[in-house]
């Protein structure tokens, strides 16, 4: 169901963008965690839109923002361990 995946990814990215908008006022490098129920590659097209929107706020990957991608490859039982991994990385 690509439409459902796109919807879930869009919602997730929107939620993750909230702290970035606040952090935009602060100098330094943002670290954003991206967690997907599918594979990382499945969500990349939708993620490009997210990256373009972040660029409008001055965030450029490799300059002042880093993305940490994790994908469960359709195995929802992996989500909690992947989320814990992202938390250990101190993502925003």
C-alpha positions as CSV (number, residue, x, y, z in Angstrom):
1,X,0.0,0.0,0.0
2,X,2.2,2.8,-1.2
3,X,-0.4,5.5,-0.3
4,X,-0.6,4.3,3.3
5,X,3.2,4.3,3.6
6,X,3.4,7.8,2.1
7,X,0.8,9.0,4.5
8,X,2.5,7.5,7.6
9,X,5.9,8.9,6.4
10,X,4.4,12.3,5.9
11,X,2.9,12.4,9.3
12,X,6.1,11.1,10.9
13,X,8.2,13.7,9.1
14,X,5.8,16.5,10.1
15,X,6.1,15.5,13.7
16,X,9.9,15.4,13.5
17,X,10.0,18.8,11.8
18,X,8.5,20.6,14.8
19,X,11.6,20.5,17.0
20,X,13.7,21.5,13.9
21,X,11.6,24.7,13.4
22,X,12.3,25.6,17.0
23,X,16.0,24.7,16.7
24,X,16.2,26.9,13.6
25,X,16.7,29.9,15.9
26,X,19.6,28.2,17.6
27,X,23.1,27.9,16.0
28,X,24.7,24.5,15.5
29,X,23.9,21.3,13.8
30,X,20.5,19.6,14.1
31,X,20.3,15.8,14.1
32,X,17.0,14.5,12.9
33,X,15.9,10.9,13.3
34,X,13.8,9.3,10.6
35,X,12.0,6.1,11.5
36,X,10.0,4.1,8.9
37,X,8.0,1.0,9.0
38,X,9.2,0.1,5.5
39,X,12.7,0.2,4.2
40,X,14.7,3.4,4.1
41,X,14.8,3.4,0.3
42,X,11.0,3.1,0.1
43,X,10.5,6.5,1.8
44,X,13.3,8.4,0.1
45,X,11.0,10.1,-2.5
46,X,8.7,11.5,0.1
47,X,11.7,12.4,2.2
48,X,13.1,14.6,-0.6
49,X,10.1,16.8,-0.2
50,X,10.8,17.1,3.5
51,X,14.5,18.0,2.8
52,X,13.4,20.7,0.3
53,X,11.1,22.2,2.9
54,X,13.9,22.2,5.5
55,X,16.2,24.0,3.0
56,X,13.6,26.8,3.0
57,X,14.4,27.2,6.7
58,X,18.1,27.2,6.1
59,X,18.8,23.5,6.9
60,X,21.2,21.8,4.4
61,X,22.3,18.2,4.9
62,X,26.0,18.0,5.7
63,X,26.2,21.6,6.6
64,X,23.9,22.2,9.5
65,X,21.7,19.1,9.7
66,X,22.3,15.4,9.8
67,X,19.7,12.7,9.2
68,X,19.7,9.4,10.9
69,X,17.6,6.9,8.9
70,X,16.2,3.7,10.3
71,X,13.8,1.4,8.5
72,X,12.0,-1.7,9.9
73,X,11.6,-3.3,6.5
74,X,8.0,-4.2,7.2
75,X,8.8,-5.9,10.5
76,X,6.9,-3.8,13.0
77,X,8.4,-5.7,15.9
78,X,11.7,-3.9,15.1
79,X,10.3,-0.4,15.5
80,X,10.9,-0.1,19.3
81,X,14.5,-1.2,19.1
82,X,15.1,1.2,16.1
83,X,13.4,4.0,18.0
84,X,15.6,3.4,21.1
85,X,18.7,3.4,18.8
86,X,17.6,6.8,17.5
87,X,17.1,8.1,21.0
88,X,20.6,7.0,22.0
89,X,21.9,9.1,19.1
90,X,20.2,12.2,20.6
91,X,18.1,13.0,17.6
92,X,15.8,16.0,17.8
